[in-house]
């Protein structure tokens, strides 16, 4: 057995507590809308001081080595007035940045796009026409977004960043998707549509109330989101017998709010997420201990809710019946058809790190992960070996490969490298196949 990956492989860090929109599908947006609706004062913006950012970046480097920082959780990162300085510091400490933005901001794009640490800028959009756009991105101005995209596109030849439009597909914005895709093609910007989802309530509230599905009755979700969804929301329900499957968020991801406090995970609403203490005041052993012993995390795993979150957040709906997914997750025996099949999983990130242990827990022969991250290759993640593509290639001729990475599909990589496999499926397609065979 290879040496296990002991360190984190991702940092989710908020640099502000503020978002400038009121999107009905997002807990922060719903909070903003409710405050305005009730005549209450908006959230007072607070930004992580650049000096604190530098201390965090230095400590992360000391404890865990170079990391990928996701500079967004519950706020709009580009509201931070010194984002270019933050990206510069990330580069100085050997880190990289992945940033998601609604792009309803005016920023110094020349300085930001020139920073080597910025490797991915994802722009969240749901329309090309203002009338459609504001249904999903309430309070936003699509004209400003398009203006910013054109400016950014002119800077791309001199930037190391890729820019991707994360287009939220609803049942009423297909024409907008086609128009925006055409524009992206002319600008040299990637276009990635995916079925829109409604971000659910936090584990603490669900467990305390015993009403895991109460989030569906929130007016914004019930009236403005669910009627527009192409795919029904995945049921947020407890599933017995899954507590032994590791939670990747708990063990391998560091989540920090704008005040530098460690949080349980990103799958909970910002107003009630459990804060575990100041990151800069803890040693590595204490950080591991507080993350492992957080009561809400323990309860979440006992109920199998951590796997419900994985499916809700990362999987496009793979079947017609919600109950089919619950039944699959609760089952504990592989199908005879796959009893002797070797399975490799492309991508040892959040989705793959959940799917791999899940399938092995159900008895499937998961032989390994395939990943390009040098911090993971040559090691094991949750007991499953991680291989670089060139090392895994000779083992793939008779294997199934499950692709969990949307931004870098295995099919393209395999074709470019001349690698043949028995079959290549997305993890959603594979699980849909399993459930279909079970039915």
C-alpha positions as CSV (number, residue, x, y, z in Angstrom):
1,X,0.0,0.0,0.0
2,X,1.3,3.4,-0.9
3,X,1.8,6.1,1.6
4,X,-1.5,7.8,2.3
5,X,-2.2,11.4,1.5
6,X,-2.0,13.0,5.0
7,X,-2.3,16.6,4.0
8,X,-5.1,18.7,2.7
9,X,-5.5,19.1,-1.0
10,X,-7.6,22.2,-1.2
11,X,-8.3,25.4,0.7
12,X,-11.7,27.1,0.5
13,X,-11.2,30.6,1.8
14,X,-13.6,33.6,1.9
15,X,-12.0,37.0,1.6
16,X,-15.2,38.8,2.4
17,X,-18.5,38.1,4.1
18,X,-20.4,40.2,1.5
19,X,-22.1,39.3,-1.8
20,X,-23.6,42.0,-4.0
21,X,-26.5,39.9,-5.4
22,X,-29.6,38.3,-4.1
23,X,-29.7,35.1,-6.1
24,X,-32.7,32.9,-4.9
25,X,-30.8,29.6,-5.4
26,X,-28.0,30.7,-2.9
27,X,-28.2,31.0,0.9
28,X,-26.2,34.2,0.9
29,X,-28.4,35.7,-1.8
30,X,-31.6,34.6,0.0
31,X,-30.2,36.3,3.2
32,X,-29.6,39.5,1.3
33,X,-33.1,39.4,-0.2
34,X,-34.7,38.7,3.1
35,X,-32.9,41.6,4.8
36,X,-34.0,44.0,2.1
37,X,-37.5,42.6,2.0
38,X,-37.9,43.2,5.8
39,X,-36.4,46.7,5.7
40,X,-33.3,45.5,7.7
41,X,-29.8,46.7,7.3
42,X,-27.7,44.9,4.7
43,X,-24.7,42.8,5.8
44,X,-21.9,45.2,6.6
45,X,-19.0,44.2,4.4
46,X,-15.9,43.0,6.0
47,X,-12.7,42.0,4.1
48,X,-9.8,39.8,5.2
49,X,-6.8,42.1,5.8
50,X,-4.0,41.5,3.3
51,X,-1.6,41.1,6.3
52,X,-3.8,38.3,7.6
53,X,-3.9,36.7,4.1
54,X,-0.1,36.7,4.0
55,X,0.1,35.0,7.4
56,X,-2.5,32.4,6.3
57,X,-0.7,31.7,3.0
58,X,2.6,31.3,4.9
59,X,1.2,28.9,7.5
60,X,-0.6,26.8,4.9
61,X,2.7,26.5,3.0
62,X,4.5,25.5,6.2
63,X,1.9,22.9,7.2
64,X,0.7,21.5,3.9
65,X,2.9,22.8,1.1
66,X,1.6,24.6,-2.1
67,X,-2.1,24.5,-2.3
68,X,-5.0,25.4,-4.6
69,X,-7.0,28.2,-3.0
70,X,-10.7,28.4,-3.9
71,X,-11.2,32.1,-3.1
72,X,-14.9,31.9,-2.7
73,X,-17.5,30.3,-0.4
74,X,-20.3,32.6,0.6
75,X,-19.2,36.0,-0.7
76,X,-18.1,37.7,-3.9
77,X,-14.3,37.6,-3.9
78,X,-13.8,40.4,-6.4
79,X,-15.4,42.9,-4.0
80,X,-12.2,42.8,-2.1
81,X,-10.4,46.1,-3.0
82,X,-6.9,44.5,-2.9
83,X,-7.6,41.2,-4.8
84,X,-4.5,41.8,-7.1
85,X,-2.3,42.0,-3.9
86,X,-3.8,38.8,-2.5
87,X,-3.1,37.0,-5.8
88,X,0.4,38.3,-5.8
89,X,1.0,37.0,-2.3
90,X,-0.5,33.6,-3.2
91,X,2.1,33.4,-6.0
92,X,4.9,34.4,-3.7
93,X,4.1,31.5,-1.4
94,X,3.8,29.0,-4.2
95,X,0.0,28.7,-4.2
96,X,-2.6,28.9,-7.0
97,X,-6.0,30.4,-7.1
98,X,-9.4,29.3,-8.4
99,X,-11.9,32.0,-8.2
100,X,-15.7,32.1,-8.9
101,X,-17.4,35.4,-9.4
102,X,-20.7,36.8,-10.6
103,X,-18.6,39.6,-12.3
104,X,-21.1,42.3,-11.3
105,X,-18.1,44.4,-10.2
106,X,-15.7,46.9,-11.6
107,X,-12.1,45.9,-11.0
108,X,-8.6,46.5,-12.2
109,X,-8.7,43.6,-14.6
110,X,-5.2,44.3,-16.0
111,X,-3.6,43.8,-12.6
112,X,-5.8,40.8,-11.7
113,X,-5.4,38.9,-14.9
114,X,-1.6,39.5,-14.9
115,X,-1.2,37.6,-11.6
116,X,0.4,34.1,-12.2
117,X,-1.4,32.6,-9.2
118,X,-4.8,33.0,-10.9
119,X,-5.2,29.8,-12.8
120,X,-9.0,29.7,-13.2
121,X,-11.7,32.4,-13.2
122,X,-15.2,30.9,-13.3
123,X,-18.0,33.3,-14.1
124,X,-21.5,32.4,-12.8
125,X,-24.2,33.3,-15.3
126,X,-27.8,32.3,-16.0
127,X,-28.8,34.5,-18.9
128,X,-27.8,36.7,-21.8
129,X,-30.9,38.9,-21.8
130,X,-31.4,41.0,-18.7
131,X,-35.0,39.7,-18.1
132,X,-33.8,36.1,-18.0
133,X,-30.5,36.8,-16.2
134,X,-32.1,38.6,-13.2
135,X,-34.3,35.6,-12.5
136,X,-31.3,33.6,-11.4
137,X,-28.9,36.4,-10.6
138,X,-31.3,38.7,-8.8
139,X,-30.0,42.2,-8.5
140,X,-27.3,41.8,-11.2
141,X,-26.7,43.6,-14.5
142,X,-25.8,41.3,-17.4
143,X,-24.6,44.3,-19.4
144,X,-21.8,44.9,-16.8
145,X,-20.9,41.2,-16.9
146,X,-20.6,41.2,-20.7
147,X,-18.6,44.4,-20.6
148,X,-16.2,42.8,-18.1
149,X,-16.0,39.6,-20.2
150,X,-14.9,41.6,-23.3
151,X,-12.2,43.4,-21.3
152,X,-11.0,40.2,-19.8
153,X,-10.9,38.4,-23.2
154,X,-8.4,41.1,-24.4
155,X,-6.1,40.2,-21.5
156,X,-6.2,36.5,-21.9
157,X,-3.2,36.2,-24.3
158,X,-0.9,37.6,-21.6
159,X,-2.5,35.7,-18.7
160,X,-2.0,32.2,-17.3
161,X,-5.7,32.0,-16.3
162,X,-8.4,30.2,-18.1
163,X,-11.8,31.8,-18.0
164,X,-14.9,29.6,-17.9
165,X,-18.6,30.6,-18.0
166,X,-20.5,28.4,-15.6
167,X,-23.9,28.7,-17.1
168,X,-26.8,27.6,-14.9
169,X,-29.2,25.8,-17.3
170,X,-32.9,26.2,-16.4
171,X,-35.9,25.1,-18.4
172,X,-36.5,28.7,-19.8
173,X,-33.0,29.9,-20.7
174,X,-31.9,27.7,-23.6
175,X,-32.0,30.6,-26.1
176,X,-29.8,32.6,-23.8
177,X,-27.3,29.7,-23.5
178,X,-26.9,29.5,-27.3
179,X,-26.4,33.3,-27.6
180,X,-23.9,33.3,-24.8
181,X,-22.0,30.3,-26.2
182,X,-21.6,32.1,-29.5
183,X,-20.3,35.1,-27.8
184,X,-17.8,33.1,-25.7
185,X,-16.5,31.4,-28.9
186,X,-15.8,34.8,-30.4
187,X,-14.0,36.0,-27.2
188,X,-11.9,32.8,-26.6
189,X,-13.7,32.1,-23.4
190,X,-14.8,28.6,-22.4
191,X,-18.5,27.9,-22.0
192,X,-19.7,25.2,-19.6
193,X,-23.5,24.7,-19.2
194,X,-24.8,22.5,-16.3
195,X,-28.2,22.0,-14.8
196,X,-29.0,24.5,-12.1
197,X,-29.4,23.4,-8.5
198,X,-30.8,24.9,-5.3
199,X,-28.2,25.0,-2.6
200,X,-29.7,23.3,0.4
201,X,-29.9,24.1,4.1
202,X,-27.2,23.3,6.6
203,X,-26.8,20.0,8.4
204,X,-27.2,21.5,11.9
205,X,-30.6,23.0,11.2
206,X,-31.8,19.8,9.4
207,X,-30.7,17.5,12.2
208,X,-32.0,19.8,14.9
209,X,-35.4,20.1,13.3
210,X,-35.7,16.6,12.0
211,X,-37.0,18.1,8.8
212,X,-34.3,17.4,6.2
213,X,-36.5,18.6,3.3
214,X,-37.7,21.8,5.0
215,X,-35.5,23.9,2.6
216,X,-37.9,23.1,-0.2
217,X,-40.5,25.2,1.5
218,X,-38.3,28.3,1.6
219,X,-40.4,30.8,-0.6
220,X,-37.5,31.8,-2.9
221,X,-36.7,28.2,-3.6
222,X,-40.3,27.0,-3.9
223,X,-41.5,29.9,-6.0
224,X,-38.4,31.0,-8.0
225,X,-36.0,28.1,-8.3
226,X,-37.7,24.7,-8.3
227,X,-40.3,25.6,-11.0
228,X,-37.4,26.5,-13.3
229,X,-35.1,23.5,-12.6
230,X,-34.5,20.9,-15.4
231,X,-33.8,18.3,-12.8
232,X,-35.6,17.7,-9.6
233,X,-33.5,18.5,-6.5
234,X,-31.8,15.5,-4.9
235,X,-33.5,14.4,-1.7
236,X,-31.6,15.6,1.4
237,X,-32.2,12.5,3.5
238,X,-30.3,10.4,6.0
239,X,-29.1,7.0,4.6
240,X,-28.1,4.4,7.1
241,X,-24.9,2.4,6.7
242,X,-22.7,5.1,5.1
243,X,-20.9,6.4,8.2
244,X,-17.8,4.4,7.3
245,X,-17.3,6.2,4.0
246,X,-14.8,9.1,4.6
247,X,-15.9,12.7,4.2
248,X,-13.4,14.4,2.0
249,X,-14.5,17.8,3.2
250,X,-13.7,16.8,6.8
251,X,-10.4,15.1,6.2
252,X,-8.8,16.8,3.2
253,X,-10.2,20.3,2.8
254,X,-9.4,23.4,4.9
255,X,-12.3,25.9,5.0
256,X,-11.6,29.4,6.3
257,X,-14.1,32.3,6.7
258,X,-13.1,35.9,6.1
259,X,-11.9,36.2,9.7
260,X,-9.5,33.3,9.4
261,X,-11.6,30.9,11.4
262,X,-11.8,27.2,10.5
263,X,-15.2,26.1,9.4
264,X,-16.7,22.6,9.3
265,X,-17.3,22.6,5.5
266,X,-18.7,24.6,2.6
267,X,-22.0,22.7,2.4
268,X,-23.7,24.8,5.1
269,X,-25.3,28.2,5.3
270,X,-22.8,31.0,6.3
271,X,-24.9,32.4,9.2
272,X,-24.9,29.1,11.2
273,X,-21.9,27.1,9.9
274,X,-19.8,26.0,12.9
275,X,-16.6,27.9,13.5
276,X,-13.9,25.7,15.1
277,X,-11.3,28.3,16.0
278,X,-8.7,30.7,14.7
279,X,-6.5,28.9,12.1
280,X,-3.4,31.1,12.9
281,X,-3.6,30.1,16.6
282,X,-3.6,26.3,16.1
283,X,-0.9,23.8,15.4
284,X,-1.5,21.1,12.8
285,X,-2.5,18.4,15.3
286,X,-5.1,20.7,16.9
287,X,-6.5,21.5,13.5
288,X,-7.0,17.8,12.7
289,X,-8.5,17.2,16.1
290,X,-11.1,19.9,15.9
291,X,-12.1,19.0,12.4
292,X,-12.4,15.3,13.3
293,X,-14.4,15.9,16.5
294,X,-16.8,18.6,15.4
295,X,-20.2,17.4,16.6
296,X,-22.0,18.5,13.4
297,X,-19.6,16.5,11.3
298,X,-19.9,13.4,13.4
299,X,-23.7,13.6,13.2
300,X,-23.6,14.3,9.5
301,X,-21.6,11.1,8.9
302,X,-23.7,9.0,11.3
303,X,-26.7,9.9,9.2
304,X,-25.0,9.5,5.8
305,X,-25.8,13.1,5.0
306,X,-22.3,13.7,3.7
307,X,-23.0,11.4,0.8
308,X,-26.4,13.1,0.2
309,X,-24.5,16.4,-0.2
310,X,-22.1,14.9,-2.7
311,X,-24.9,13.8,-4.9
312,X,-26.8,17.0,-4.5
313,X,-23.9,19.3,-5.3
314,X,-21.8,17.4,-7.9
315,X,-24.2,15.0,-9.7
316,X,-26.5,15.8,-12.5
317,X,-29.7,13.8,-12.0
318,X,-28.8,10.3,-13.2
319,X,-32.3,8.7,-12.9
320,X,-36.0,9.4,-13.0
321,X,-36.8,8.5,-9.4
322,X,-35.2,10.1,-6.4
323,X,-35.8,6.9,-4.4
324,X,-33.6,5.0,-6.9
325,X,-30.6,7.0,-5.7
326,X,-31.4,6.5,-2.1
327,X,-31.9,2.8,-2.6
328,X,-28.5,2.6,-4.4
329,X,-26.7,4.4,-1.7
330,X,-28.3,2.1,0.9
331,X,-27.4,-1.1,-0.9
332,X,-24.3,-3.0,0.0
333,X,-23.6,-5.5,-2.8
334,X,-22.3,-4.9,-6.3
335,X,-24.1,-6.1,-9.4
336,X,-22.9,-9.4,-10.8
337,X,-22.2,-7.7,-14.1
338,X,-19.5,-5.6,-12.5
339,X,-18.2,-8.2,-10.0
340,X,-15.0,-8.9,-12.0
341,X,-14.6,-5.4,-13.6
342,X,-11.6,-3.2,-12.8
343,X,-12.5,0.4,-12.2
344,X,-10.3,3.5,-12.3
345,X,-11.5,7.0,-11.4
346,X,-10.1,10.0,-13.2
347,X,-9.8,12.8,-10.8
348,X,-9.0,12.5,-7.1
349,X,-10.8,15.8,-6.3
350,X,-13.9,16.3,-4.3
351,X,-16.2,14.2,-6.5
352,X,-13.8,11.4,-7.2
353,X,-12.7,11.3,-3.6
354,X,-16.4,10.6,-2.7
355,X,-17.3,8.3,-5.5
356,X,-14.2,6.0,-5.1
357,X,-14.8,5.1,-1.4
358,X,-18.5,4.8,-2.1
359,X,-18.1,2.2,-4.8
360,X,-15.5,0.3,-2.9
361,X,-17.8,0.3,0.1
362,X,-20.4,-1.3,-2.1
363,X,-18.0,-4.0,-3.2
364,X,-16.9,-2.7,-6.6
365,X,-13.3,-3.3,-7.6
366,X,-11.9,0.2,-7.6
367,X,-8.2,-0.2,-8.5
368,X,-7.1,3.4,-8.3
369,X,-7.4,7.1,-9.0
370,X,-5.8,8.8,-12.0
371,X,-4.6,12.4,-11.3
372,X,-1.9,14.8,-12.4
373,X,-1.5,16.4,-9.0
374,X,2.1,15.6,-7.8
375,X,0.9,16.0,-4.2
376,X,-1.4,13.0,-4.7
377,X,0.3,10.7,-7.3
378,X,2.4,7.9,-5.8
379,X,0.2,8.0,-2.7
380,X,-3.2,6.7,-1.6
381,X,-6.4,8.6,-1.0
382,X,-8.9,7.1,1.4
383,X,-7.1,3.7,0.9
384,X,-7.1,3.9,-2.9
385,X,-3.9,4.3,-4.8
386,X,-3.4,7.5,-7.0
387,X,-1.5,7.1,-10.3
388,X,-0.3,9.6,-12.9
389,X,-1.9,8.9,-16.3
390,X,1.3,7.5,-17.8
391,X,1.7,5.0,-15.0
392,X,-1.9,3.9,-15.1
393,X,-2.1,3.6,-18.9
394,X,-0.9,0.0,-19.2
395,X,-3.6,-1.1,-16.7
396,X,-6.5,0.5,-18.5
397,X,-7.0,-1.7,-21.6
398,X,-9.6,-3.9,-19.9
399,X,-10.8,-1.4,-17.3
400,X,-13.7,1.0,-16.8
401,X,-12.7,4.6,-16.3
402,X,-15.1,6.9,-14.5
403,X,-14.4,10.6,-15.4
404,X,-15.2,13.0,-12.5
405,X,-13.5,16.0,-14.0
406,X,-15.7,18.1,-16.2
407,X,-13.1,20.7,-17.0
408,X,-10.5,18.2,-18.3
409,X,-12.4,15.1,-19.7
410,X,-10.5,11.9,-19.6
411,X,-11.8,11.0,-23.1
412,X,-9.7,13.8,-24.6
413,X,-6.7,13.0,-22.6
414,X,-6.9,9.3,-23.5
415,X,-7.3,10.0,-27.2
416,X,-4.3,12.4,-27.2
417,X,-2.1,9.8,-25.4
418,X,-3.3,6.9,-27.5
419,X,-4.8,5.1,-24.5
420,X,-7.6,2.6,-24.9
421,X,-10.0,1.5,-22.2
422,X,-12.9,-0.9,-22.1
423,X,-15.3,2.0,-21.4
424,X,-15.2,5.6,-20.4
425,X,-18.2,7.0,-18.5
426,X,-18.9,10.0,-16.3
427,X,-19.4,9.0,-12.7
428,X,-23.1,10.0,-13.1
429,X,-23.5,7.7,-16.2
430,X,-21.9,4.8,-14.3
431,X,-24.1,5.1,-11.3
432,X,-27.1,5.6,-13.6
433,X,-26.1,2.3,-15.3
434,X,-25.8,0.5,-12.0
435,X,-29.2,1.7,-10.9
436,X,-30.8,0.8,-14.2
437,X,-29.5,-2.7,-13.9
438,X,-30.7,-3.0,-10.4
439,X,-34.2,-2.0,-11.5
